[in-house]
Amino acid sequence: MSKPKLTYFNFAGSRGEEARLALHLAGVEFEDDRLAGSWPERKPTTPFGSLPVLELEGRAPLGQSNAILVYIGREYGLHPRDNWQAAHHEALMCAVEELRGVVSATLKISEPEAKLAARTELAEGYLKQWGGFIERQLGEGPFVGGAEIGVADLKLYMAVKWFTSGVIDHVPTTVFAELPKLNAVARAVAEHPKVVGWYAK
Ligand SMILES: N[C@@H](CCC(=O)N[C@@H](CS)C(=O)NCC(=O)O)C(=O)O
């Protein structure tokens, strides 16, 4: 293996897509390993029993999406050099992981009425509150760090896309519609020429 290898499930979303976008923005040629075989067999071989995993020649595999993003960001100028600013970006990235944890808990509910109730509560409570906190953390934009795109922007972009895509039943796709700064970040990422180039492939 000479090129870095990024392993994730075969879909263009969530934590793996963030890392793919980060590598692409960084201009790194990488092996885009999309899991084809059986996940239960691979799971125990990964650092934390989950994906994404980033592998570099001569290094132990790296798990945890935020660690992967921060590593790429630091190596390739997609994360602030200033430690305080970097911590602010990482706080936003941690907040996206918290959001995913809360929403993912409702993915396991199989009983339709219980799912509807949990998702309605999520949409009207937790998600509104989460969005409000994020909005207050954002500046003039268009990106978290101002004029330059960074890995924290990819994390927020992917979170917004999760909801606007409508895949979370019973959560309106407009749940974050009244958050101009968060939407500006998501739009700026979507319109970034390298991101446009990635999806045009
Ligand atoms: N905190 C971890 C969570 C990773 C995670 O839960 N990944 C999901 C896919 S997005 C996964 O591997 N699910 C399969 C499983 O947990 O068995 C991270 O940020 O990388």
The ligand as an SDF file (V2000), in Angstrom:
LIG
                    3D

 20 19  0  0  0  0  0  0  0  0999 V2000
  -17.3950    7.6330   16.7350 N   0  0  0  0  0  0  0  0  0  0  0  0
  -17.1610    6.8610   15.5320 C   0  0  0  0  0  0  0  0  0  0  0  0
  -18.4610    6.2210   15.1110 C   0  0  0  0  0  0  0  0  0  0  0  0
  -18.2650    5.3700   13.8910 C   0  0  0  0  0  0  0  0  0  0  0  0
  -19.5380    4.6720   13.4630 C   0  0  0  0  0  0  0  0  0  0  0  0
  -20.4660    4.4330   14.2710 O   0  0  0  0  0  0  0  0  0  0  0  0
  -19.5580    4.3290   12.1960 N   0  0  0  0  0  0  0  0  0  0  0  0
  -20.6820    3.6250   11.6440 C   0  0  0  0  0  0  0  0  0  0  0  0
  -20.8870    4.0330   10.1900 C   0  0  0  0  0  0  0  0  0  0  0  0
  -21.1510    5.7690   10.0250 S   0  0  0  0  0  0  0  0  0  0  0  0
  -20.3930    2.1330   11.7110 C   0  0  0  0  0  0  0  0  0  0  0  0
  -19.2630    1.7070   11.5570 O   0  0  0  0  0  0  0  0  0  0  0  0
  -21.4610    1.3240   11.8960 N   0  0  0  0  0  0  0  0  0  0  0  0
  -21.3660   -0.1080   11.9070 C   0  0  0  0  0  0  0  0  0  0  0  0
  -21.1630   -0.6760   13.2720 C   0  0  0  0  0  0  0  0  0  0  0  0
  -21.0390    0.0900   14.2540 O   0  0  0  0  0  0  0  0  0  0  0  0
  -21.1290   -1.9000   13.3780 O   0  0  0  0  0  0  0  0  0  0  0  0
  -16.5880    7.7760   14.4410 C   0  0  0  0  0  0  0  0  0  0  0  0
  -16.7960    8.9900   14.5200 O   0  0  0  0  0  0  0  0  0  0  0  0
  -15.9130    7.2680   13.5320 O   0  0  0  0  0  0  0  0  0  0  0  0
  1  2  1  0
  2  3  1  0
  2 18  1  0
  3  4  1  0
  4  5  1  0
  5  6  2  0
  5  7  1  0
  7  8  1  0
  8  9  1  0
  8 11  1  0
  9 10  1  0
 11 12  2  0
 11 13  1  0
 13 14  1  0
 14 15  1  0
 15 16  2  0
 15 17  1  0
 18 19  2  0
 18 20  1  0
M  END
$$$$
